[in-house]
Amino acid sequence: MRLSAIFFTLSMLLSSSLHAHRGAPNEPDLCRISVGSSVIHFSAYTPTFSKGESFCRAIPHVGQTNLVFDYEGKALRKTSLELEITRESDNQRIFYQAPTKAKQGSINANVDFSQHGEGKYLAHITIMHNGEELDTHLDFEIGVEEDDSIPLWKIIIVILIAFPMIIFVNRKANIANKARELNS
């Protein structure tokens, strides 16, 4: 019984985290971007390849991509938002949208990445309101799969925890067996 509890605990430590969008409020969401006190949620869609599946920082397909920046809340709808997408390798601008108000609460950028290739990109988002500019950046990659492998540090921690626990349980079992032998 004790050994199964140990293995259950170890399997929980080794499990991969889910990369869901808009999970529980206390879960980190790498697709959320803070701009001042406001938040924008980023999603990328590659309809030719993946139908309605959304991606965040790792977009596996190189091709026509719809980048969506959704405002969380209504505060940003009164502001102007400027959007620029650049390729990190040479800082080349591949998309630009002049400052606009998004009264519906989202900005869409349709970019054909087959013209620019796989690699690292940066979304520069600037919000302008009452003469004040708030700037933020979101990095993402095109042509890569999200890495779901178990990190080495998790394996090392499991080994460091499991080995002493197994030895301890084994010793307790041996002591209990010896005590039974002496009592019989």
Backbone torsions as a table, in degrees:
resi	resn	phi	psi	omega
1	MET	NA	-46.5	-178.7
2	ARG	-65.5	-38.9	-179.7
3	LEU	-64.6	-38.3	178.5
4	SER	-66.9	-34.6	176.9
5	ALA	-65.8	-37.9	178.1
6	ILE	-63.8	-47.1	-179.1
7	PHE	-65.9	-35.1	176.5
8	PHE	-63.3	-45.5	178.8
9	THR	-61.2	-43.3	-179.7
10	LEU	-65.9	-38.6	179.1
11	SER	-66.6	-33.0	177.1
12	MET	-67.1	-37.7	178.3
13	LEU	-65.9	-34.4	-177.3
14	LEU	-86.4	-10.1	-177.6
15	SER	-66.4	145.5	178.2
16	SER	-81.0	146.7	177.5
17	SER	-78.5	150.6	177.6
18	LEU	-81.9	145.1	179.9
19	HIS	-108.9	67.5	-178.1
20	ALA	-93.5	153.1	176.3
21	HIS	-89.2	142.8	175.9
22	ARG	49.8	57.4	178.7
23	GLY	-79.4	-150.9	179.8
24	ALA	-64.4	152.7	-176.0
25	PRO	-58.3	-28.7	-177.0
26	ASN	-91.3	-1.3	179.3
27	GLU	-88.2	139.3	177.7
28	PRO	-69.0	137.7	177.9
29	ASP	-125.4	107.4	-176.7
30	LEU	-68.1	-7.7	179.9
31	CYS	-91.0	-1.9	179.2
32	ARG	-96.0	134.3	-178.7
33	ILE	-119.7	126.8	176.2
34	SER	-87.4	131.2	175.5
35	VAL	-128.6	101.0	-173.2
36	GLY	63.2	-127.9	178.9
37	SER	-94.5	1.6	-179.3
38	SER	-101.5	165.5	-178.5
39	VAL	-130.3	140.3	174.8
40	ILE	-121.1	137.0	177.5
41	HIS	-102.7	130.0	-177.7
42	PHE	-104.3	133.7	173.2
43	SER	-138.9	146.4	176.6
44	ALA	-125.7	136.8	-179.2
45	TYR	-125.2	137.3	175.0
46	THR	-121.4	79.5	-170.8
47	PRO	-57.6	-32.4	-179.7
48	THR	-64.5	-34.0	-174.0
49	PHE	-102.6	-38.9	-168.0
50	SER	-126.5	18.3	178.4
51	LYS	52.8	-119.2	-174.9
52	GLY	-96.1	6.1	-178.5
53	GLU	-69.1	136.0	179.4
54	SER	-104.3	153.3	179.2
55	PHE	-128.0	169.8	-179.9
56	CYS	-124.5	-98.0	-174.0
57	ARG	-89.3	-12.4	177.6
58	ALA	-125.1	108.1	-177.5
59	ILE	-109.0	112.4	-169.3
60	PRO	-72.5	-22.6	-172.5
61	HIS	-107.6	140.1	176.4
62	VAL	-99.2	113.9	-179.4
63	GLY	168.1	-158.2	179.6
64	GLN	-62.1	124.1	-175.7
65	THR	-133.1	134.1	176.7
66	ASN	-102.3	110.4	177.7
67	LEU	-93.2	124.0	-176.0
68	VAL	-119.3	128.2	178.1
69	PHE	-116.4	103.2	-177.6
70	ASP	-97.2	130.2	175.5
71	TYR	-76.3	135.0	173.1
72	GLU	-97.4	112.2	-175.0
73	GLY	96.0	177.9	-174.8
74	LYS	-105.7	-4.4	-175.1
75	ALA	-61.7	-39.0	-176.2
76	LEU	-73.4	-17.2	-178.4
77	ARG	-65.4	-17.3	179.4
78	LYS	-92.8	-1.2	-175.8
79	THR	-108.7	167.3	172.8
80	SER	-100.1	138.6	-179.4
81	LEU	-121.0	130.7	176.0
82	GLU	-109.3	136.1	-176.1
83	LEU	-129.3	132.5	176.6
84	GLU	-137.6	134.0	175.7
85	ILE	-112.8	127.8	178.7
86	THR	-125.8	151.8	173.8
87	ARG	-86.3	128.3	-174.3
88	GLU	-68.6	-32.4	-174.8
89	SER	-60.5	-36.4	-178.9
90	ASP	-131.1	8.7	178.9
91	ASN	58.4	26.6	-179.6
92	GLN	-78.7	131.9	176.3
93	ARG	-75.2	127.1	178.6
94	ILE	-114.9	-11.8	177.0
95	PHE	-153.6	141.5	176.0
96	TYR	-145.2	135.5	172.5
97	GLN	-127.5	120.3	179.2
98	ALA	-61.2	159.2	-179.9
99	PRO	-53.6	125.9	179.2
100	THR	-141.5	153.0	173.0
101	LYS	-90.2	133.6	178.8
102	ALA	-108.3	88.0	-175.4
103	LYS	-68.1	-23.8	177.4
104	GLN	-82.1	-12.1	175.8
105	GLY	95.2	13.5	175.4
106	SER	-150.9	152.2	176.7
107	ILE	-118.6	132.5	177.8
108	ASN	-114.6	138.0	175.5
109	ALA	-127.9	115.9	176.9
110	ASN	-96.7	116.0	-175.3
111	VAL	-127.4	133.4	175.1
112	ASP	-95.1	97.1	-176.5
113	PHE	-73.2	-11.7	176.3
114	SER	-65.4	-21.4	176.8
115	GLN	-79.5	-18.4	-173.7
116	HIS	-117.5	-16.9	175.9
117	GLY	86.8	169.2	178.3
118	GLU	-73.0	158.9	179.1
119	GLY	145.7	-166.7	-177.9
120	LYS	-94.4	137.9	179.8
121	TYR	-131.1	162.9	-178.9
122	LEU	-134.8	128.9	173.5
123	ALA	-97.3	121.1	177.0
124	HIS	-100.3	120.2	-178.5
125	ILE	-118.3	122.9	178.7
126	THR	-122.8	125.6	177.7
127	ILE	-106.3	130.4	-179.8
128	MET	-117.6	123.9	-178.8
129	HIS	-149.6	123.7	179.4
130	ASN	51.8	42.9	177.3
131	GLY	79.3	-1.8	-179.5
132	GLU	-102.5	137.9	177.3
133	GLU	-112.1	127.7	173.9
134	LEU	-113.7	126.7	-174.7
135	ASP	-119.0	139.2	174.6
136	THR	-145.8	165.4	-178.6
137	HIS	-134.0	150.5	175.1
138	LEU	-134.4	120.6	177.3
139	ASP	-93.8	144.3	176.5
140	PHE	-150.2	163.3	-178.6
141	GLU	-122.9	142.4	177.4
142	ILE	-109.8	136.1	177.4
143	GLY	85.3	23.6	179.0
144	VAL	-132.1	148.2	174.0
145	GLU	-91.0	150.3	176.2
146	GLU	-70.6	135.6	-177.5
147	ASP	-80.7	111.3	179.4
148	ASP	-103.8	12.0	-178.5
149	SER	-72.5	159.4	-179.9
150	ILE	-80.7	124.9	-179.8
151	PRO	-65.4	148.0	-178.2
152	LEU	-57.9	-37.3	-177.5
153	TRP	-62.7	-33.0	177.9
154	LYS	-67.7	-39.6	179.7
155	ILE	-64.9	-42.8	179.7
156	ILE	-63.7	-42.7	179.6
157	ILE	-62.7	-42.8	179.4
158	VAL	-61.6	-42.9	178.9
159	ILE	-63.4	-44.5	-179.7
160	LEU	-64.8	-29.9	178.7
161	ILE	-85.9	-43.5	-173.4
162	ALA	-68.0	-44.2	-174.7
163	PHE	-58.6	-53.3	178.2
164	PRO	-62.7	-34.8	-179.9
165	MET	-66.3	-41.9	179.6
166	ILE	-65.7	-42.1	177.7
167	ILE	-61.8	-43.5	-179.5
168	PHE	-62.4	-47.0	180.0
169	VAL	-63.6	-40.2	178.5
170	ASN	-63.1	-44.2	-179.6
171	ARG	-64.1	-42.3	178.5
172	LYS	-62.2	-39.7	178.8
173	ALA	-65.8	-41.0	179.0
174	ASN	-65.2	-42.2	178.7
175	ILE	-63.4	-42.8	179.0
176	ALA	-63.8	-40.2	178.4
177	ASN	-65.0	-42.3	179.3
178	LYS	-65.0	-39.0	178.5
179	ALA	-63.2	-40.4	178.5
180	ARG	-65.6	-39.8	179.3
181	GLU	-63.5	-41.2	-179.8
182	LEU	-68.3	-34.3	179.9
183	ASN	-76.8	-19.1	-178.8
184	SER	-88.6	NA	NA
